[in-house]
Amino acid sequence: MTSKMGRPRIDLKEKSKELNNQDFYSIDELAKIMKVERRTIKRAIERGEIEAIKIGKQYRIKKDNFL
């Protein structure tokens, strides 16, 4: 299904369920655990060194990536 703009529609309920089934860190949480500044984590995300999901203006990092 597509929107009026021709873009594919995202089923937000389904996406929400998918995200709720996983545990995530925020940038601040991960920075505290790793004992680095939050900007270090953000730069690593921007360089692709840390995989993250952007939700609105916030990033979420899967805890599984650091176990």
Secondary structure, 3 states (H helix, E strand, C coil): CECCCCCECCCHHHHHHHHHCCCEECHHHHHHHHCCCHHHHHHHHHHCCCCCEEECCEEEEEHHHHC
